[in-house]
């Protein structure tokens, strides 16, 4: 029920992931096309973000782990998520 309120109120969660196996995955919010501004620049390769801790996880090129998942790097700085459909 809390996830539905967040989606209808146009507020993004503190932490969100695009990986379906993550506990921070939310398909309803991701379906609305979330954009991430990190240190003032638009990022398109963000796998996960956390606003309160101030970090994003971005893919590290084409490198893969032994399970076939992309390798990620945690980068610290100001995170500004937004819905792209609300300009």
Backbone as XML, in Angstrom:
<?xml version="1.0"?>
<chain id="A" units="angstrom">
  <residue number="1" name="UNK">
    <atom name="N" x="0.819" y="-1.187" z="0.000"/>
    <atom name="CA" x="0.000" y="0.000" z="0.000"/>
    <atom name="C" x="0.863" y="1.252" z="0.000"/>
  </residue>
  <residue number="2" name="UNK">
    <atom name="N" x="1.983" y="1.239" z="0.692"/>
    <atom name="CA" x="2.873" y="2.391" z="0.751"/>
    <atom name="C" x="3.469" y="2.685" z="-0.621"/>
  </residue>
  <residue number="3" name="UNK">
    <atom name="N" x="3.791" y="1.638" z="-1.394"/>
    <atom name="CA" x="4.354" y="1.838" z="-2.723"/>
    <atom name="C" x="3.356" y="2.532" z="-3.648"/>
  </residue>
  <residue number="4" name="UNK">
    <atom name="N" x="2.063" y="2.202" z="-3.504"/>
    <atom name="CA" x="1.050" y="2.848" z="-4.337"/>
    <atom name="C" x="0.950" y="4.335" z="-4.012"/>
  </residue>
  <residue number="5" name="UNK">
    <atom name="N" x="1.042" y="4.690" z="-2.739"/>
    <atom name="CA" x="0.984" y="6.097" z="-2.358"/>
    <atom name="C" x="2.166" y="6.860" z="-2.918"/>
  </residue>
  <residue number="6" name="UNK">
    <atom name="N" x="3.340" y="6.260" z="-2.915"/>
    <atom name="CA" x="4.523" y="6.930" z="-3.447"/>
    <atom name="C" x="4.373" y="7.168" z="-4.940"/>
  </residue>
  <residue number="7" name="UNK">
    <atom name="N" x="3.794" y="6.221" z="-5.649"/>
    <atom name="CA" x="3.634" y="6.364" z="-7.089"/>
    <atom name="C" x="2.610" y="7.449" z="-7.414"/>
  </residue>
  <residue number="8" name="UNK">
    <atom name="N" x="1.516" y="7.502" z="-6.688"/>
    <atom name="CA" x="0.479" y="8.487" z="-6.985"/>
    <atom name="C" x="0.874" y="9.875" z="-6.522"/>
  </residue>
  <residue number="9" name="UNK">
    <atom name="N" x="1.725" y="10.008" z="-5.528"/>
    <atom name="CA" x="2.133" y="11.315" z="-5.028"/>
    <atom name="C" x="3.309" y="11.905" z="-5.794"/>
  </residue>
  <residue number="10" name="UNK">
    <atom name="N" x="3.803" y="11.217" z="-6.802"/>
    <atom name="CA" x="4.946" y="11.683" z="-7.583"/>
    <atom name="C" x="6.202" y="11.861" z="-6.748"/>
  </residue>
  <residue number="11" name="UNK">
    <atom name="N" x="6.352" y="11.067" z="-5.704"/>
    <atom name="CA" x="7.578" y="11.087" z="-4.918"/>
    <atom name="C" x="8.330" y="9.792" z="-5.182"/>
  </residue>
  <residue number="12" name="UNK">
    <atom name="N" x="9.623" y="9.918" z="-5.277"/>
    <atom name="CA" x="10.459" y="8.751" z="-5.522"/>
    <atom name="C" x="10.971" y="8.201" z="-4.195"/>
  </residue>
  <residue number="13" name="UNK">
    <atom name="N" x="11.192" y="6.873" z="-4.115"/>
    <atom name="CA" x="11.723" y="6.300" z="-2.878"/>
    <atom name="C" x="13.164" y="6.725" z="-2.638"/>
  </residue>
  <residue number="14" name="UNK">
    <atom name="N" x="13.612" y="6.605" z="-1.394"/>
    <atom name="CA" x="14.988" y="6.961" z="-1.042"/>
    <atom name="C" x="15.986" y="6.088" z="-1.784"/>
  </residue>
  <residue number="15" name="UNK">
    <atom name="N" x="15.614" y="4.845" z="-2.024"/>
    <atom name="CA" x="16.516" y="3.904" z="-2.697"/>
    <atom name="C" x="15.731" y="3.116" z="-3.734"/>
  </residue>
  <residue number="16" name="UNK">
    <atom name="N" x="16.307" y="2.968" z="-4.930"/>
    <atom name="CA" x="15.633" y="2.269" z="-6.014"/>
    <atom name="C" x="16.664" y="1.530" z="-6.856"/>
  </residue>
  <residue number="17" name="UNK">
    <atom name="N" x="16.303" y="0.326" z="-7.315"/>
    <atom name="CA" x="17.200" y="-0.497" z="-8.122"/>
    <atom name="C" x="16.465" y="-0.986" z="-9.360"/>
  </residue>
  <residue number="18" name="UNK">
    <atom name="N" x="17.204" y="-1.182" z="-10.460"/>
    <atom name="CA" x="16.617" y="-1.726" z="-11.683"/>
    <atom name="C" x="16.748" y="-3.246" z="-11.753"/>
  </residue>
  <residue number="19" name="UNK">
    <atom name="N" x="17.422" y="-3.853" z="-10.783"/>
    <atom name="CA" x="17.622" y="-5.300" z="-10.735"/>
    <atom name="C" x="16.409" y="-5.965" z="-10.075"/>
  </residue>
  <residue number="20" name="UNK">
    <atom name="N" x="15.673" y="-6.818" z="-10.806"/>
    <atom name="CA" x="14.479" y="-7.451" z="-10.233"/>
    <atom name="C" x="14.749" y="-8.320" z="-9.004"/>
  </residue>
  <residue number="21" name="UNK">
    <atom name="N" x="15.966" y="-8.789" z="-8.804"/>
    <atom name="CA" x="16.262" y="-9.614" z="-7.635"/>
    <atom name="C" x="16.580" y="-8.779" z="-6.391"/>
  </residue>
  <residue number="22" name="UNK">
    <atom name="N" x="16.652" y="-7.454" z="-6.541"/>
    <atom name="CA" x="16.960" y="-6.565" z="-5.425"/>
    <atom name="C" x="15.711" y="-6.282" z="-4.590"/>
  </residue>
  <residue number="23" name="UNK">
    <atom name="N" x="15.862" y="-6.131" z="-3.274"/>
    <atom name="CA" x="14.699" y="-5.760" z="-2.442"/>
    <atom name="C" x="14.244" y="-4.320" z="-2.691"/>
  </residue>
  <residue number="24" name="UNK">
    <atom name="N" x="15.036" y="-3.519" z="-3.389"/>
    <atom name="CA" x="14.701" y="-2.123" z="-3.668"/>
    <atom name="C" x="14.113" y="-1.934" z="-5.071"/>
  </residue>
  <residue number="25" name="UNK">
    <atom name="N" x="13.785" y="-3.023" z="-5.735"/>
    <atom name="CA" x="13.193" y="-2.985" z="-7.069"/>
    <atom name="C" x="11.705" y="-2.647" z="-6.956"/>
  </residue>
  <residue number="26" name="UNK">
    <atom name="N" x="11.210" y="-1.751" z="-7.815"/>
    <atom name="CA" x="9.795" y="-1.400" z="-7.846"/>
    <atom name="C" x="9.402" y="-1.174" z="-9.308"/>
  </residue>
  <residue number="27" name="UNK">
    <atom name="N" x="8.731" y="-2.138" z="-9.898"/>
    <atom name="CA" x="8.385" y="-2.086" z="-11.319"/>
    <atom name="C" x="7.425" y="-0.951" z="-11.636"/>
  </residue>
  <residue number="28" name="UNK">
    <atom name="N" x="6.494" y="-0.641" z="-10.723"/>
    <atom name="CA" x="5.522" y="0.427" z="-10.983"/>
    <atom name="C" x="6.205" y="1.775" z="-11.140"/>
  </residue>
  <residue number="29" name="UNK">
    <atom name="N" x="7.168" y="2.057" z="-10.292"/>
    <atom name="CA" x="7.878" y="3.339" z="-10.362"/>
    <atom name="C" x="8.793" y="3.372" z="-11.582"/>
  </residue>
  <residue number="30" name="UNK">
    <atom name="N" x="9.483" y="2.276" z="-11.858"/>
    <atom name="CA" x="10.385" y="2.233" z="-13.012"/>
    <atom name="C" x="9.630" y="2.350" z="-14.334"/>
  </residue>
  <residue number="31" name="UNK">
    <atom name="N" x="8.377" y="1.926" z="-14.362"/>
    <atom name="CA" x="7.575" y="2.023" z="-15.578"/>
    <atom name="C" x="7.298" y="3.481" z="-15.950"/>
  </residue>
  <residue number="32" name="UNK">
    <atom name="N" x="7.418" y="4.390" z="-14.992"/>
    <atom name="CA" x="7.177" y="5.816" z="-15.249"/>
    <atom name="C" x="8.408" y="6.532" z="-15.789"/>
  </residue>
  <residue number="33" name="UNK">
    <atom name="N" x="9.478" y="5.815" z="-16.077"/>
    <atom name="CA" x="10.691" y="6.388" z="-16.679"/>
    <atom name="C" x="11.372" y="7.374" z="-15.735"/>
  </residue>
  <residue number="34" name="UNK">
    <atom name="N" x="12.161" y="6.830" z="-14.833"/>
    <atom name="CA" x="12.886" y="7.627" z="-13.839"/>
    <atom name="C" x="14.216" y="8.090" z="-14.427"/>
  </residue>
  <residue number="35" name="UNK">
    <atom name="N" x="14.526" y="9.353" z="-14.243"/>
    <atom name="CA" x="15.810" y="9.910" z="-14.665"/>
    <atom name="C" x="16.648" y="10.229" z="-13.437"/>
  </residue>
  <residue number="36" name="UNK">
    <atom name="N" x="17.965" y="10.210" z="-13.593"/>
    <atom name="CA" x="18.879" y="10.496" z="-12.486"/>
    <atom name="C" x="19.827" y="11.609" z="-12.901"/>
  </residue>
  <residue number="37" name="UNK">
    <atom name="N" x="19.895" y="12.627" z="-12.070"/>
    <atom name="CA" x="20.883" y="13.698" z="-12.234"/>
    <atom name="C" x="21.896" y="13.519" z="-11.109"/>
  </residue>
  <residue number="38" name="UNK">
    <atom name="N" x="23.163" y="13.319" z="-11.473"/>
    <atom name="CA" x="24.222" y="13.080" z="-10.495"/>
    <atom name="C" x="25.307" y="14.132" z="-10.696"/>
  </residue>
  <residue number="39" name="UNK">
    <atom name="N" x="25.556" y="14.916" z="-9.659"/>
    <atom name="CA" x="26.519" y="16.024" z="-9.723"/>
    <atom name="C" x="26.196" y="16.963" z="-10.884"/>
  </residue>
  <residue number="40" name="UNK">
    <atom name="N" x="24.888" y="17.170" z="-11.126"/>
    <atom name="CA" x="24.450" y="18.099" z="-12.156"/>
    <atom name="C" x="24.420" y="17.542" z="-13.562"/>
  </residue>
  <residue number="41" name="UNK">
    <atom name="N" x="24.793" y="16.274" z="-13.758"/>
    <atom name="CA" x="24.813" y="15.673" z="-15.093"/>
    <atom name="C" x="23.803" y="14.535" z="-15.173"/>
  </residue>
  <residue number="42" name="UNK">
    <atom name="N" x="23.160" y="14.421" z="-16.321"/>
    <atom name="CA" x="22.207" y="13.346" z="-16.564"/>
    <atom name="C" x="22.974" y="12.029" z="-16.736"/>
  </residue>
  <residue number="43" name="UNK">
    <atom name="N" x="22.579" y="11.000" z="-15.990"/>
    <atom name="CA" x="23.200" y="9.675" z="-16.090"/>
    <atom name="C" x="22.189" y="8.682" z="-16.636"/>
  </residue>
  <residue number="44" name="UNK">
    <atom name="N" x="22.626" y="7.860" z="-17.585"/>
    <atom name="CA" x="21.731" y="6.875" z="-18.201"/>
    <atom name="C" x="22.092" y="5.439" z="-17.855"/>
  </residue>
  <residue number="45" name="UNK">
    <atom name="N" x="23.221" y="5.229" z="-17.178"/>
    <atom name="CA" x="23.658" y="3.862" z="-16.879"/>
    <atom name="C" x="23.590" y="3.537" z="-15.393"/>
  </residue>
  <residue number="46" name="UNK">
    <atom name="N" x="22.661" y="4.143" z="-14.669"/>
    <atom name="CA" x="22.530" y="3.932" z="-13.229"/>
    <atom name="C" x="21.766" y="2.635" z="-12.965"/>
  </residue>
  <residue number="47" name="UNK">
    <atom name="N" x="22.346" y="1.760" z="-12.164"/>
    <atom name="CA" x="21.709" y="0.503" z="-11.781"/>
    <atom name="C" x="20.913" y="0.652" z="-10.478"/>
  </residue>
  <residue number="48" name="UNK">
    <atom name="N" x="21.400" y="1.493" z="-9.568"/>
    <atom name="CA" x="20.763" y="1.679" z="-8.263"/>
    <atom name="C" x="21.178" y="3.042" z="-7.721"/>
  </residue>
  <residue number="49" name="UNK">
    <atom name="N" x="20.308" y="3.646" z="-6.891"/>
    <atom name="CA" x="20.669" y="4.906" z="-6.254"/>
    <atom name="C" x="20.161" y="4.935" z="-4.821"/>
  </residue>
  <residue number="50" name="UNK">
    <atom name="N" x="20.761" y="5.796" z="-4.006"/>
    <atom name="CA" x="20.315" y="6.045" z="-2.642"/>
    <atom name="C" x="20.483" y="7.540" z="-2.377"/>
  </residue>
  <residue number="51" name="UNK">
    <atom name="N" x="19.380" y="8.228" z="-2.146"/>
    <atom name="CA" x="19.410" y="9.674" z="-1.935"/>
    <atom name="C" x="20.020" y="10.020" z="-0.583"/>
  </residue>
  <residue number="52" name="UNK">
    <atom name="N" x="19.577" y="9.351" z="0.485"/>
    <atom name="CA" x="20.019" y="9.708" z="1.836"/>
    <atom name="C" x="21.512" y="9.466" z="2.055"/>
  </residue>
  <residue number="53" name="UNK">
    <atom name="N" x="22.060" y="8.429" z="1.439"/>
    <atom name="CA" x="23.483" y="8.141" z="1.586"/>
    <atom name="C" x="24.310" y="8.830" z="0.510"/>
  </residue>
  <residue number="54" name="UNK">
    <atom name="N" x="23.685" y="9.363" z="-0.539"/>
    <atom name="CA" x="24.364" y="10.122" z="-1.577"/>
    <atom name="C" x="25.267" y="9.296" z="-2.469"/>
  </residue>
  <residue number="55" name="UNK">
    <atom name="N" x="24.719" y="8.230" z="-3.093"/>
    <atom name="CA" x="25.524" y="7.441" z="-4.015"/>
    <atom name="C" x="24.649" y="6.845" z="-5.117"/>
  </residue>
  <residue number="56" name="UNK">
    <atom name="N" x="25.328" y="6.462" z="-6.206"/>
    <atom name="CA" x="24.701" y="5.702" z="-7.286"/>
    <atom name="C" x="25.615" y="4.535" z="-7.628"/>
  </residue>
  <residue number="57" name="UNK">
    <atom name="N" x="25.040" y="3.503" z="-8.202"/>
    <atom name="CA" x="25.824" y="2.392" z="-8.748"/>
    <atom name="C" x="25.682" y="2.457" z="-10.261"/>
  </residue>
  <residue number="58" name="UNK">
    <atom name="N" x="26.823" y="2.538" z="-10.944"/>
    <atom name="CA" x="26.832" y="2.587" z="-12.405"/>
    <atom name="C" x="27.567" y="1.375" z="-12.947"/>
  </residue>
  <residue number="59" name="UNK">
    <atom name="N" x="27.207" y="0.994" z="-14.163"/>
    <atom name="CA" x="27.858" y="-0.160" z="-14.783"/>
    <atom name="C" x="29.301" y="0.191" z="-15.136"/>
  </residue>
  <residue number="60" name="UNK">
    <atom name="N" x="30.157" y="-0.809" z="-15.041"/>
    <atom name="CA" x="31.582" y="-0.636" z="-15.329"/>
    <atom name="C" x="31.886" y="-1.206" z="-16.708"/>
  </residue>
  <residue number="61" name="UNK">
    <atom name="N" x="31.520" y="-0.471" z="-17.735"/>
    <atom name="CA" x="31.780" y="-0.923" z="-19.103"/>
    <atom name="C" x="30.993" y="-2.164" z="-19.451"/>
  </residue>
  <residue number="62" name="UNK">
    <atom name="N" x="31.650" y="-3.081" z="-20.161"/>
    <atom name="CA" x="30.995" y="-4.325" z="-20.559"/>
    <atom name="C" x="31.364" y="-5.492" z="-19.660"/>
  </residue>
  <residue number="63" name="UNK">
    <atom name="N" x="32.047" y="-5.224" z="-18.556"/>
    <atom name="CA" x="32.493" y="-6.289" z="-17.657"/>
    <atom name="C" x="31.303" y="-6.985" z="-16.997"/>
  </residue>
  <residue number="64" name="UNK">
    <atom name="N" x="31.424" y="-8.292" z="-16.824"/>
    <atom name="CA" x="30.367" y="-9.108" z="-16.209"/>
    <atom name="C" x="30.952" y="-9.934" z="-15.078"/>
  </residue>
  <residue number="65" name="UNK">
    <atom name="N" x="30.121" y="-10.240" z="-14.073"/>
    <atom name="CA" x="30.566" y="-11.132" z="-13.005"/>
    <atom name="C" x="30.343" y="-12.581" z="-13.441"/>
  </residue>
  <residue number="66" name="UNK">
    <atom name="N" x="30.629" y="-13.523" z="-12.570"/>
    <atom name="CA" x="30.541" y="-14.933" z="-12.969"/>
    <atom name="C" x="29.109" y="-15.407" z="-13.196"/>
  </residue>
  <residue number="67" name="UNK">
    <atom name="N" x="28.104" y="-14.620" z="-12.770"/>
    <atom name="CA" x="26.708" y="-14.969" z="-12.978"/>
    <atom name="C" x="26.125" y="-14.262" z="-14.204"/>
  </residue>
  <residue number="68" name="UNK">
    <atom name="N" x="26.936" y="-13.462" z="-14.894"/>
    <atom name="CA" x="26.485" y="-12.766" z="-16.088"/>
    <atom name="C" x="25.894" y="-11.394" z="-15.828"/>
  </residue>
  <residue number="69" name="UNK">
    <atom name="N" x="25.916" y="-10.949" z="-14.572"/>
    <atom name="CA" x="25.405" y="-9.621" z="-14.233"/>
    <atom name="C" x="26.482" y="-8.570" z="-14.484"/>
  </residue>
  <residue number="70" name="UNK">
    <atom name="N" x="26.084" y="-7.357" z="-14.861"/>
    <atom name="CA" x="27.093" y="-6.314" z="-15.090"/>
    <atom name="C" x="27.785" y="-5.918" z="-13.789"/>
  </residue>
  <residue number="71" name="UNK">
    <atom name="N" x="29.097" y="-5.692" z="-13.872"/>
    <atom name="CA" x="29.828" y="-5.194" z="-12.714"/>
    <atom name="C" x="29.480" y="-3.733" z="-12.504"/>
  </residue>
  <residue number="72" name="UNK">
    <atom name="N" x="29.350" y="-3.329" z="-11.243"/>
    <atom name="CA" x="28.979" y="-1.954" z="-10.940"/>
    <atom name="C" x="29.998" y="-1.305" z="-10.021"/>
  </residue>
  <residue number="73" name="UNK">
    <atom name="N" x="30.022" y="0.024" z="-10.074"/>
    <atom name="CA" x="30.898" y="0.824" z="-9.228"/>
    <atom name="C" x="30.014" y="1.790" z="-8.449"/>
  </residue>
  <residue number="74" name="UNK">
    <atom name="N" x="30.263" y="1.916" z="-7.147"/>
    <atom name="CA" x="29.516" y="2.868" z="-6.325"/>
    <atom name="C" x="30.251" y="4.200" z="-6.352"/>
  </residue>
  <residue number="75" name="UNK">
    <atom name="N" x="29.525" y="5.273" z="-6.741"/>
    <atom name="CA" x="30.090" y="6.606" z="-6.851"/>
    <atom name="C" x="29.309" y="7.523" z="-5.909"/>
  </residue>
  <residue number="76" name="UNK">
    <atom name="N" x="30.026" y="8.315" z="-5.097"/>
    <atom name="CA" x="29.388" y="9.179" z="-4.104"/>
    <atom name="C" x="29.242" y="10.609" z="-4.615"/>
  </residue>
  <residue number="77" name="UNK">
    <atom name="N" x="28.121" y="11.235" z="-4.269"/>
    <atom name="CA" x="27.844" y="12.616" z="-4.645"/>
    <atom name="C" x="26.359" y="12.896" z="-4.534"/>
  </residue>
  <residue number="78" name="UNK">
    <atom name="N" x="25.942" y="14.125" z="-4.850"/>
    <atom name="CA" x="24.517" y="14.472" z="-4.762"/>
    <atom name="C" x="23.696" y="13.778" z="-5.852"/>
  </residue>
  <residue number="79" name="UNK">
    <atom name="N" x="22.582" y="13.162" z="-5.427"/>
    <atom name="CA" x="21.709" y="12.397" z="-6.319"/>
    <atom name="C" x="20.355" y="13.108" z="-6.413"/>
  </residue>
  <residue number="80" name="UNK">
    <atom name="N" x="19.885" y="13.333" z="-7.642"/>
    <atom name="CA" x="18.592" y="13.978" z="-7.864"/>
    <atom name="C" x="17.753" y="13.128" z="-8.825"/>
  </residue>
  <residue number="81" name="UNK">
    <atom name="N" x="16.922" y="12.208" z="-8.308"/>
    <atom name="CA" x="16.042" y="11.440" z="-9.194"/>
    <atom name="C" x="14.794" y="12.259" z="-9.545"/>
  </residue>
  <residue number="82" name="UNK">
    <atom name="N" x="14.227" y="11.981" z="-10.710"/>
    <atom name="CA" x="13.018" y="12.669" z="-11.140"/>
    <atom name="C" x="12.287" y="11.801" z="-12.156"/>
  </residue>
  <residue number="83" name="UNK">
    <atom name="N" x="10.994" y="12.091" z="-12.342"/>
    <atom name="CA" x="10.224" y="11.414" z="-13.373"/>
    <atom name="C" x="10.387" y="12.185" z="-14.677"/>
  </residue>
  <residue number="84" name="UNK">
    <atom name="N" x="10.795" y="11.495" z="-15.736"/>
    <atom name="CA" x="11.008" y="12.153" z="-17.023"/>
    <atom name="C" x="9.702" y="12.614" z="-17.646"/>
  </residue>
  <residue number="85" name="UNK">
    <atom name="N" x="8.576" y="11.979" z="-17.306"/>
    <atom name="CA" x="7.289" y="12.379" z="-17.882"/>
    <atom name="C" x="6.738" y="13.656" z="-17.280"/>
  </residue>
  <residue number="86" name="UNK">
    <atom name="N" x="7.347" y="14.178" z="-16.200"/>
    <atom name="CA" x="6.912" y="15.431" z="-15.584"/>
    <atom name="C" x="7.939" y="16.510" z="-15.864"/>
  </residue>
  <residue number="87" name="UNK">
    <atom name="N" x="7.797" y="17.218" z="-16.946"/>
    <atom name="CA" x="8.772" y="18.260" z="-17.305"/>
    <atom name="C" x="8.328" y="19.596" z="-16.837"/>
  </residue>
</chain>
